[in-house]
Amino acid sequence: MKVNLYDFDKTIYYGDSSVNFYIYCLKKKPIIFIYLFEFIIYYLLYKLNINTKEKAKEKIFKYVTKFDNIDKLIEEFWKININKIKDYYKDKDHSNDIIISASPEFLLKLICNKLQVKDLIASPIDKHTGLYHGKNCYGIEKVKRLKEKYKNIEVIEAYSDSLSDIPMLSLANTSYLVKKNKIIEYKNIGK
């Protein structure tokens, strides 16, 4: 099976969808601002190797507990933000595309369905509790999750905005770095 791999945030979406969704929810309930302080503390502890990235991110995603209908908020959010999908991606057939992202699966699932992508692999965060039920889908974890799900694939193209995705980019016949609207072939992977 031949596939193309895409990171989501800043690759096919202008900005960071998790941050944008938090800000969208913050406008609905400003009280969720308190979770930002907890996140900052836990993020610093993560940077000091005292806790995990998952524990830090759980502190910010805890805001979902303040909403009764998170699915409705996600739907409203994507109605407003679908225009942030980059033009180069909108105009393609996505039936062979797998989006692999560190953003929460619950946030990206709807937009991936609308774009009719083949599959989504993203961070497994519970949309009702904000807690992880697995690892943050970042760096080498993207490749591990892909290989767990798909045994026999050929990656034709891979796209990302970040060098943290070199493990994913190195799977492809051709890899691209995406910087705003510029797509540059990335050859320095060391195959």
Residue frames as a rotation matrix with the C-alpha (Angstrom) as fourth column:
MET 1
0.582 0.813 0.000 0.00
0.813 -0.582 0.000 0.00
0.000 0.000 -1.000 0.00
LYS 2
-0.478 -0.731 0.487 1.36
0.740 -0.634 -0.225 3.39
0.473 0.252 0.844 -1.01
VAL 3
0.588 0.658 -0.470 0.79
0.809 -0.484 0.334 6.35
-0.008 -0.576 -0.817 1.32
ASN 4
-0.145 -0.555 0.819 1.80
0.233 -0.824 -0.517 9.94
0.962 0.116 0.248 1.94
LEU 5
0.047 0.082 -0.996 2.52
0.994 0.090 0.054 11.17
0.094 -0.993 -0.077 5.47
TYR 6
-0.045 0.001 0.999 1.74
0.165 -0.986 0.008 14.64
0.985 0.165 0.044 6.77
ASP 7
-0.781 -0.067 -0.620 2.31
0.613 -0.266 -0.744 16.39
-0.115 -0.962 0.248 10.03
PHE 8
0.214 0.955 0.206 -0.67
0.962 -0.243 0.126 18.66
0.170 0.172 -0.970 10.80
ASP 9
0.784 0.164 -0.598 0.17
0.403 -0.868 0.290 21.86
-0.472 -0.469 -0.747 12.68
LYS 10
0.291 -0.610 -0.737 2.12
-0.455 -0.766 0.454 24.39
-0.842 0.203 -0.500 10.61
THR 11
-0.760 -0.513 0.399 2.37
0.070 0.546 0.835 21.79
-0.646 0.663 -0.379 7.84
ILE 12
-0.645 0.609 0.462 -1.13
0.646 0.111 0.755 21.66
0.409 0.785 -0.465 6.42
TYR 13
0.553 0.804 -0.217 -2.71
0.783 -0.412 0.467 24.00
0.286 -0.428 -0.857 9.01
TYR 14
-0.071 -0.539 0.839 -1.64
0.073 -0.842 -0.535 27.58
0.995 0.023 0.099 9.62
GLY 15
-0.023 -0.017 1.000 -0.64
-0.879 -0.476 -0.028 27.66
0.477 -0.879 -0.004 13.28
ASP 16
-0.958 -0.254 -0.137 -1.09
-0.129 0.801 -0.584 25.22
0.258 -0.542 -0.800 16.15
SER 17
-0.216 0.966 -0.142 -4.59
-0.098 0.123 0.987 23.73
0.971 0.227 0.069 16.31
SER 18
-0.033 0.174 -0.984 -4.29
0.890 0.453 0.050 22.83
0.455 -0.874 -0.170 20.02
VAL 19
-0.807 -0.301 -0.508 -3.39
0.505 -0.798 -0.329 26.40
-0.307 -0.522 0.796 20.95
ASN 20
-0.851 0.516 0.098 -6.08
-0.309 -0.642 0.701 27.80
0.425 0.567 0.706 18.65
PHE 21
-0.058 0.861 -0.506 -8.70
0.290 0.500 0.816 25.49
0.955 -0.099 -0.278 20.18
TYR 22
-0.309 -0.122 -0.943 -7.65
0.951 -0.007 -0.311 26.43
0.031 -0.993 0.118 23.72
ILE 23
-0.973 -0.072 -0.219 -8.02
0.083 -0.996 -0.039 30.13
-0.216 -0.056 0.975 22.84
TYR 24
-0.548 0.834 -0.060 -11.40
-0.221 -0.075 0.972 29.42
0.807 0.546 0.225 21.24
CYS 25
0.090 0.563 -0.822 -12.54
0.682 0.567 0.463 27.66
0.726 -0.602 -0.332 24.43
LEU 26
-0.652 -0.423 -0.629 -11.01
0.750 -0.479 -0.455 30.38
-0.109 -0.769 0.630 26.60
LYS 27
-0.910 0.367 0.193 -13.33
-0.269 -0.877 0.398 32.91
0.316 0.311 0.897 24.94
LYS 28
-0.037 0.930 -0.366 -16.28
-0.016 0.366 0.930 30.69
0.999 0.041 0.001 25.89
LYS 29
0.897 0.251 -0.364 -15.13
0.326 0.178 0.928 30.16
0.297 -0.952 0.078 29.51
PRO 30
0.406 -0.787 0.465 -12.34
-0.432 -0.613 -0.662 32.51
0.806 0.068 -0.589 30.65
ILE 31
0.697 -0.098 0.711 -11.99
-0.684 0.208 0.699 30.50
-0.217 -0.973 0.078 33.90
ILE 32
0.925 -0.348 0.151 -9.96
0.372 0.910 -0.182 27.88
-0.074 0.225 0.972 32.00
PHE 33
0.565 -0.750 0.344 -7.09
-0.369 -0.603 -0.707 30.39
0.738 0.273 -0.618 32.03
ILE 34
0.553 -0.327 0.766 -6.11
-0.799 0.053 0.599 28.87
-0.237 -0.944 -0.231 35.40
TYR 35
0.869 -0.204 0.451 -4.93
0.226 0.974 0.004 25.68
-0.440 0.098 0.893 33.68
LEU 36
0.748 -0.623 0.231 -2.27
0.047 -0.297 -0.954 27.64
0.662 0.724 -0.193 31.84
PHE 37
0.338 -0.627 0.702 -0.37
-0.902 -0.428 0.052 28.29
0.268 -0.650 -0.711 35.10
GLU 38
0.553 -0.079 0.830 -0.38
-0.405 0.844 0.350 24.61
-0.728 -0.530 0.435 36.04
PHE 39
0.934 -0.196 0.299 0.80
0.358 0.518 -0.777 23.72
-0.003 0.833 0.554 32.54
ILE 40
0.592 -0.748 0.302 3.72
-0.427 -0.608 -0.670 26.17
0.684 0.268 -0.679 32.76
ILE 41
0.263 -0.475 0.840 4.88
-0.925 0.125 0.360 24.65
-0.276 -0.871 -0.406 36.06
TYR 42
0.583 0.020 0.812 4.61
-0.039 0.999 0.004 21.09
-0.812 -0.033 0.583 34.74
TYR 43
0.947 -0.288 0.144 6.26
0.160 0.032 -0.987 22.05
0.279 0.957 0.077 31.45
LEU 44
0.366 -0.846 0.387 9.25
-0.826 -0.487 -0.285 23.43
0.430 -0.216 -0.877 33.36
LEU 45
0.236 -0.227 0.945 9.38
-0.668 0.668 0.327 20.17
-0.706 -0.709 0.006 35.35
TYR 46
0.894 0.086 0.439 9.34
0.245 0.728 -0.641 18.27
-0.375 0.680 0.630 32.06
LYS 47
0.760 -0.642 0.106 12.23
-0.238 -0.426 -0.873 20.39
0.605 0.638 -0.477 30.74
LEU 48
0.041 -0.734 0.678 14.12
-0.992 -0.111 -0.060 19.51
0.119 -0.670 -0.733 33.94
ASN 49
-0.373 -0.117 -0.920 13.41
-0.351 0.936 0.023 15.79
0.859 0.331 -0.390 33.31
ILE 50
-0.876 0.125 0.465 11.29
-0.447 0.148 -0.882 15.57
-0.179 -0.981 -0.073 36.48
ASN 51
-0.040 0.870 0.492 8.10
-0.074 0.488 -0.869 14.53
-0.996 -0.071 0.045 34.71
THR 52
-0.476 -0.109 0.873 6.84
0.739 0.488 0.464 13.57
-0.477 0.866 -0.152 31.25
LYS 53
-0.986 0.162 -0.049 5.59
-0.156 -0.757 0.635 15.68
0.066 0.633 0.771 28.38
GLU 54
-0.390 0.888 -0.241 2.27
0.409 0.402 0.819 13.83
0.825 0.221 -0.520 28.71
LYS 55
-0.081 0.331 -0.940 1.88
0.994 -0.045 -0.101 14.94
-0.075 -0.943 -0.325 32.35
ALA 56
-0.789 -0.244 -0.564 2.63
0.244 -0.967 0.076 18.53
-0.564 -0.078 0.822 31.37
LYS 57
-0.892 0.449 -0.042 0.16
-0.210 -0.332 0.920 18.54
0.399 0.829 0.390 28.49
GLU 58
-0.313 0.804 -0.505 -2.52
0.778 0.522 0.350 16.91
0.545 -0.283 -0.789 30.65
LYS 59
-0.481 0.085 -0.873 -2.44
0.695 -0.570 -0.438 20.02
-0.535 -0.817 0.215 32.85
ILE 60
-0.845 0.194 -0.499 -3.48
-0.385 -0.867 0.316 22.25
-0.371 0.459 0.807 29.97
PHE 61
-0.714 0.589 -0.378 -5.95
-0.192 0.355 0.915 19.81
0.673 0.726 -0.140 28.41
LYS 62
-0.775 0.432 -0.461 -7.73
0.619 0.374 -0.691 19.54
-0.126 -0.821 -0.557 31.75
TYR 63
-0.802 0.472 -0.366 -9.81
-0.428 -0.882 -0.198 22.50
-0.416 -0.002 0.909 30.54
VAL 64
-0.686 0.575 -0.447 -12.01
-0.283 0.355 0.891 20.08
0.671 0.737 -0.080 28.57
THR 65
-0.666 0.428 -0.611 -13.60
0.717 0.593 -0.366 19.04
0.206 -0.682 -0.702 31.90
LYS 66
-0.731 0.351 -0.585 -15.25
0.095 -0.797 -0.597 22.47
-0.676 -0.492 0.549 32.07
PHE 67
-0.563 0.518 -0.644 -17.37
-0.826 -0.383 0.413 21.83
-0.032 0.765 0.644 28.97
ASP 68
-0.008 0.691 0.723 -20.47
-0.448 0.644 -0.620 19.66
-0.894 -0.329 0.304 28.74
ASN 69
0.805 0.361 0.471 -20.41
0.253 0.510 -0.822 19.19
-0.537 0.781 0.319 24.97
ILE 70
-0.076 -0.950 -0.303 -16.84
-0.158 -0.288 0.944 19.18
-0.985 0.119 -0.128 23.70
ASP 71
-0.406 -0.032 0.913 -17.94
0.780 0.508 0.364 17.68
-0.476 0.861 -0.181 20.35
LYS 72
0.671 0.705 0.228 -20.13
0.734 -0.589 -0.338 20.72
-0.104 0.394 -0.913 19.68
LEU 73
0.641 -0.519 -0.565 -17.21
-0.196 -0.823 0.533 23.04
-0.742 -0.231 -0.629 20.44
ILE 74
-0.408 -0.818 0.406 -14.94
0.194 0.357 0.914 21.08
-0.892 0.451 0.013 18.09
GLU 75
-0.029 0.500 0.865 -17.53
0.979 0.188 -0.076 21.32
-0.201 0.845 -0.495 15.33
GLU 76
0.910 0.365 -0.196 -17.94
0.346 -0.930 -0.124 25.09
-0.227 0.045 -0.973 15.84
PHE 77
0.272 -0.907 -0.322 -14.15
-0.162 -0.373 0.913 25.51
-0.949 -0.196 -0.249 15.96
TRP 78
-0.536 -0.534 0.654 -13.61
0.488 0.437 0.756 23.75
-0.689 0.724 0.027 12.62
LYS 79
0.462 0.720 0.518 -16.41
0.877 -0.282 -0.390 25.69
-0.134 0.635 -0.761 10.93
ILE 80
0.927 -0.150 -0.345 -14.45
-0.103 -0.983 0.150 28.84
-0.361 -0.104 -0.927 11.75
ASN 81
0.234 -0.971 -0.050 -10.93
-0.588 -0.183 0.788 27.45
-0.775 -0.155 -0.613 11.24
ILE 82
0.501 -0.037 0.865 -11.25
0.530 0.803 -0.273 25.21
-0.684 0.595 0.422 8.19
ASN 83
0.977 -0.129 0.171 -9.94
0.058 -0.609 -0.791 28.19
0.206 0.782 -0.588 6.21
LYS 84
0.473 -0.859 0.198 -6.59
-0.793 -0.317 0.520 27.71
-0.383 -0.403 -0.831 7.98
ILE 85
0.442 -0.336 0.831 -5.96
0.413 0.899 0.144 24.55
-0.796 0.280 0.537 5.97
LYS 86
-0.333 -0.692 -0.640 -3.24
-0.274 -0.579 0.768 25.54
-0.902 0.432 0.003 3.50
ASP 87
0.428 0.560 -0.710 -4.20
-0.784 -0.160 -0.599 25.84
-0.449 0.813 0.371 -0.15
TYR 88
-0.395 -0.633 -0.665 -1.58
-0.876 0.477 0.066 23.36
0.276 0.609 -0.744 -1.36
TYR 89
-0.963 0.021 0.270 -3.27
-0.104 0.892 -0.439 20.70
-0.250 -0.451 -0.857 0.76
LYS 90
-0.152 0.987 -0.057 -6.90
-0.387 -0.113 -0.915 21.57
-0.910 -0.117 0.399 0.03
ASP 91
0.334 0.311 -0.890 -6.48
-0.905 -0.159 -0.395 20.96
-0.265 0.937 0.228 -3.68
LYS 92
-0.679 -0.639 -0.361 -5.25
-0.704 0.707 0.071 17.35
0.210 0.302 -0.930 -3.44
ASP 93
0.457 0.663 -0.593 -6.80
-0.355 0.747 0.561 13.90
0.815 -0.046 0.577 -3.29
HIS 94
-0.155 -0.507 0.848 -6.28
-0.964 -0.109 -0.242 12.68
0.215 -0.855 -0.472 0.29
SER 95
0.779 0.611 -0.141 -7.33
-0.576 0.786 0.225 9.05
0.248 -0.094 0.964 -0.08
ASN 96
0.533 -0.664 -0.525 -3.72
0.473 0.748 -0.465 7.88
0.702 -0.001 0.713 0.44
ASP 97
-0.159 -0.586 0.794 -2.80
-0.329 -0.727 -0.603 10.43
0.931 -0.357 -0.077 3.13
ILE 98
0.366 0.173 -0.914 -2.05
0.806 0.432 0.405 9.61
0.465 -0.885 0.018 6.73
ILE 99
0.311 -0.223 0.924 -1.88
-0.360 -0.927 -0.103 12.59
0.880 -0.301 -0.368 9.06
ILE 100
0.243 -0.343 -0.907 0.40
0.820 0.572 0.004 11.98
0.518 -0.745 0.421 12.04
SER 101
0.066 -0.070 0.995 0.27
-0.131 -0.990 -0.061 14.66
0.989 -0.126 -0.075 14.72
ALA 102
-0.829 -0.358 -0.429 1.11
0.408 0.138 -0.903 15.42
0.382 -0.924 0.031 18.34
SER 103
-0.630 0.684 0.369 -2.21
-0.734 -0.680 0.007 17.27
0.256 -0.266 0.929 18.60
PRO 104
-0.541 0.461 0.703 -5.10
-0.382 0.610 -0.694 15.43
-0.749 -0.644 -0.154 20.25
GLU 105
-0.935 0.246 0.258 -6.89
0.356 0.634 0.686 12.87
0.005 0.733 -0.680 18.15
PHE 106
-0.130 0.967 -0.218 -10.24
0.873 0.008 -0.488 14.15
-0.470 -0.254 -0.845 19.44
LEU 107
0.079 0.109 -0.991 -9.50
-0.077 -0.990 -0.115 17.59
-0.994 0.085 -0.070 17.98
LEU 108
-0.600 -0.483 -0.638 -8.27
-0.625 -0.214 0.750 16.47
-0.499 0.849 -0.173 14.55
LYS 109
-0.680 0.313 0.663 -10.68
0.386 0.922 -0.038 13.62
-0.623 0.230 -0.748 13.83
LEU 110
0.368 0.921 -0.126 -13.50
0.406 -0.281 -0.870 15.82
-0.837 0.269 -0.477 12.49
ILE 111
0.388 -0.265 -0.883 -11.30
-0.675 -0.733 -0.077 17.88
-0.627 0.626 -0.464 10.15
CYS 112
-0.738 -0.669 0.086 -9.58
-0.460 0.592 0.662 14.74
-0.494 0.449 -0.745 8.86
ASN 113
-0.327 0.722 0.609 -12.99
0.612 0.653 -0.446 13.26
-0.720 0.227 -0.656 8.07
LYS 114
0.614 0.568 -0.548 -14.00
0.019 -0.705 -0.709 16.46
-0.789 0.425 -0.443 6.26
LEU 115
0.062 -0.705 -0.706 -10.77
-0.884 -0.367 0.289 16.38
-0.463 0.607 -0.646 4.24
GLN 116
0.909 0.403 -0.101 -11.35
-0.411 0.834 -0.367 12.68
-0.064 0.376 0.925 3.54
VAL 117
-0.114 -0.991 -0.076 -7.87
-0.971 0.127 -0.204 11.57
0.212 0.050 -0.976 4.56
LYS 118
-0.026 0.017 -0.999 -7.13
-0.214 0.977 0.023 7.87
0.977 0.214 -0.022 4.69
ASP 119
0.413 0.096 -0.906 -6.20
0.753 0.523 0.399 7.86
0.512 -0.847 0.144 8.37
LEU 120
0.432 -0.275 0.859 -5.24
-0.521 -0.853 -0.011 9.92
0.736 -0.443 -0.512 11.40
ILE 121
0.266 -0.422 -0.867 -2.66
0.808 0.587 -0.038 8.97
0.525 -0.690 0.497 13.99
ALA 122
0.065 -0.157 0.985 -2.52
-0.240 -0.961 -0.137 11.53
0.969 -0.228 -0.100 16.81
SER 123
-0.862 -0.442 0.249 -2.03
-0.308 0.066 -0.949 11.91
0.403 -0.895 -0.193 20.54
PRO 124
-0.250 0.788 -0.563 -4.48
0.445 0.610 0.656 9.75
0.860 -0.086 -0.503 22.48
ILE 125
-0.993 -0.018 0.115 -6.07
-0.084 -0.577 -0.812 12.25
0.081 -0.816 0.572 24.86
ASP 126
-0.437 0.886 -0.157 -9.48
0.899 0.423 -0.116 11.68
-0.037 -0.192 -0.981 26.44
LYS 127
-0.573 0.231 0.786 -11.80
0.278 -0.847 0.452 14.49
0.771 0.478 0.421 25.33
HIS 128
0.544 0.838 0.037 -13.73
0.195 -0.169 0.966 14.37
0.816 -0.518 -0.255 28.61
THR 129
0.841 -0.256 -0.477 -10.84
0.511 0.088 0.855 14.27
-0.177 -0.963 0.205 31.09
GLY 130
0.788 -0.613 -0.056 -7.85
-0.582 -0.714 -0.389 15.70
0.198 0.339 -0.920 29.22
LEU 131
0.289 -0.686 0.668 -5.80
-0.545 0.455 0.704 12.66
-0.787 -0.568 -0.242 30.28
TYR 132
-0.225 -0.487 -0.844 -3.51
-0.954 0.285 0.090 10.68
0.197 0.826 -0.529 28.00
HIS 133
0.635 0.256 0.729 -4.16
-0.397 0.918 0.024 7.01
-0.663 -0.304 0.684 27.38
GLY 134
0.696 -0.547 0.464 -0.87
0.718 0.531 -0.451 6.42
0.000 0.647 0.763 25.60
LYS 135
-0.224 -0.891 -0.395 2.18
0.759 -0.414 0.502 8.43
-0.611 -0.188 0.769 24.55
ASN 136
0.366 0.193 -0.910 2.39
-0.258 -0.919 -0.299 11.87
-0.894 0.344 -0.286 23.00
CYS 137
0.625 -0.060 0.778 2.60
0.677 0.538 -0.502 11.32
-0.389 0.841 0.377 19.23
TYR 138
0.860 -0.434 -0.269 5.85
-0.465 -0.883 -0.062 13.23
-0.210 0.178 -0.961 18.63
GLY 139
-0.038 -0.991 -0.128 9.21
-0.964 0.003 0.265 12.51
-0.262 0.134 -0.956 17.00
ILE 140
-0.852 -0.405 -0.331 10.08
-0.481 0.856 0.191 8.81
0.206 0.322 -0.924 16.90
GLU 141
-0.611 0.698 0.374 6.70
-0.033 0.450 -0.892 7.97
-0.791 -0.557 -0.252 18.49
LYS 142
0.195 0.666 -0.720 5.05
-0.815 -0.298 -0.497 8.91
-0.546 0.684 0.485 15.17
VAL 143
-0.295 -0.405 -0.865 7.04
-0.842 0.538 0.035 6.18
0.451 0.739 -0.500 13.41
LYS 144
-0.980 -0.052 0.191 6.32
-0.154 0.809 -0.568 3.63
-0.124 -0.586 -0.801 16.15
ARG 145
-0.258 0.964 0.071 2.58
-0.262 0.001 -0.965 4.29
-0.930 -0.267 0.252 15.97
LEU 146
0.200 0.272 -0.941 2.60
-0.965 -0.109 -0.237 4.13
-0.167 0.956 0.241 12.16
LYS 147
-0.561 -0.534 -0.633 4.48
-0.654 0.754 -0.056 0.81
0.507 0.382 -0.772 12.13
GLU 148
-0.845 0.354 0.401 2.15
-0.135 0.585 -0.800 -0.66
-0.518 -0.730 -0.446 14.77
LYS 149
0.067 0.984 -0.164 -0.87
-0.369 -0.128 -0.921 0.15
-0.927 0.123 0.354 12.64
TYR 150
0.845 0.176 -0.505 0.52
-0.527 0.110 -0.843 -0.54
-0.092 0.978 0.185 9.15
LYS 151
0.441 -0.676 0.591 2.83
0.073 0.683 0.727 -3.47
-0.895 -0.277 0.350 8.47
ASN 152
-0.273 -0.508 0.817 3.26
0.827 0.310 0.469 -3.22
-0.492 0.803 0.335 4.69
ILE 153
0.838 0.503 -0.211 3.34
0.332 -0.778 -0.533 0.33
-0.433 0.377 -0.819 3.40
GLU 154
-0.242 -0.846 0.475 5.50
0.968 -0.246 0.054 2.28
0.071 0.473 0.878 1.05
VAL 155
0.388 0.304 -0.870 5.76
0.479 -0.873 -0.092 5.94
-0.787 -0.381 -0.484 1.98
ILE 156
0.352 -0.181 0.918 5.91
0.906 -0.180 -0.383 7.94
0.235 0.967 0.101 -1.24
GLU 157
-0.205 -0.362 0.910 6.03
0.137 -0.931 -0.339 11.46
0.969 0.055 0.240 0.24
ALA 158
0.157 0.229 -0.961 6.28
0.985 0.039 0.171 12.92
0.077 -0.973 -0.219 3.74
TYR 159
-0.017 -0.036 0.999 5.70
0.246 -0.969 -0.030 16.53
0.969 0.245 0.026 4.79
SER 160
0.401 0.153 -0.903 6.51
0.916 -0.062 0.396 18.38
0.004 -0.986 -0.165 8.00
ASP 161
0.787 -0.144 0.600 7.41
-0.047 -0.984 -0.174 21.84
0.616 0.109 -0.780 9.23
SER 162
0.673 -0.428 0.603 9.80
-0.730 -0.251 0.636 20.52
-0.121 -0.868 -0.481 11.88
LEU 163
-0.135 -0.827 -0.545 13.10
-0.703 0.468 -0.536 18.67
0.698 0.311 -0.644 12.05
SER 164
-0.437 0.074 0.896 11.67
-0.775 0.474 -0.417 16.79
-0.456 -0.877 -0.150 15.04
ASP 165
0.624 0.752 0.212 9.89
-0.473 0.580 -0.663 14.78
-0.622 0.313 0.718 12.33
ILE 166
-0.167 -0.771 -0.614 13.10
-0.986 0.129 0.106 13.51
-0.002 0.623 -0.782 10.72
PRO 167
-0.742 -0.082 0.666 12.22
-0.205 0.973 -0.108 9.93
-0.639 -0.217 -0.738 11.80
MET 168
0.273 0.917 0.291 8.93
0.215 0.237 -0.947 10.22
-0.938 0.321 -0.132 9.89
LEU 169
0.607 -0.082 -0.790 10.48
-0.680 -0.569 -0.463 12.08
-0.411 0.818 -0.401 6.93
SER 170
-0.426 -0.902 -0.069 13.18
-0.831 0.361 0.423 9.42
-0.357 0.237 -0.904 6.60
LEU 171
-0.244 0.421 0.873 10.54
0.107 0.907 -0.407 6.78
-0.964 -0.006 -0.267 5.80
ALA 172
0.672 0.712 -0.202 9.60
-0.037 -0.241 -0.970 8.48
-0.739 0.660 -0.135 2.53
ASN 173
0.282 -0.500 0.819 10.95
0.948 0.276 -0.158 8.22
-0.147 0.820 0.552 -0.99
THR 174
-0.389 -0.338 0.857 10.75
0.469 -0.873 -0.131 12.04
0.793 0.351 0.498 -1.09
SER 175
0.014 0.330 -0.944 10.50
0.986 -0.160 -0.041 14.32
-0.165 -0.930 -0.328 1.95
TYR 176
-0.082 0.059 0.995 9.48
0.469 -0.879 0.091 17.94
0.879 0.474 0.044 2.20
LEU 177
-0.622 -0.052 -0.781 9.84
0.718 -0.434 -0.544 20.70
-0.311 -0.899 0.307 4.74
VAL 178
0.149 0.765 0.627 6.92
0.787 -0.476 0.393 23.13
0.599 0.435 -0.672 4.77
LYS 179
-0.646 -0.343 -0.682 7.62
0.673 -0.678 -0.296 26.70
-0.360 -0.650 0.669 5.83
LYS 180
-0.387 0.681 -0.622 4.47
-0.369 -0.733 -0.572 28.82
-0.845 0.008 0.535 5.66
ASN 181
0.707 0.693 -0.140 3.49
-0.380 0.205 -0.902 28.46
-0.596 0.691 0.408 1.98
LYS 182
0.162 -0.759 -0.631 6.88
-0.966 0.008 -0.258 27.27
0.201 0.651 -0.732 0.79
ILE 183
0.894 0.086 0.440 7.49
-0.183 0.966 0.182 23.54
-0.409 -0.243 0.880 0.22
ILE 184
0.219 -0.924 -0.313 11.16
-0.971 -0.175 -0.163 22.55
0.096 0.339 -0.936 0.02
GLU 185
0.737 -0.045 -0.674 12.44
-0.067 0.988 -0.139 19.08
0.673 0.148 0.725 -0.77
TYR 186
0.546 -0.521 0.656 14.41
-0.812 -0.136 0.568 17.81
-0.207 -0.843 -0.497 2.19
LYS 187
0.667 -0.360 -0.653 17.38
-0.262 0.707 -0.657 15.69
0.698 0.609 0.377 1.11
ASN 188
-0.302 -0.896 0.326 19.59
-0.598 -0.088 -0.796 15.86
0.742 -0.435 -0.510 4.19
ILE 189
0.663 0.648 0.374 18.16
-0.707 0.380 0.596 12.85
0.245 -0.660 0.710 6.01
GLY 190
-0.305 -0.888 0.343 21.09
-0.938 0.343 0.054 10.49
-0.166 -0.306 -0.938 5.83
LYS 191
0.785 0.614 0.088 19.49
-0.571 0.771 -0.282 7.50
-0.241 0.171 0.955 4.13
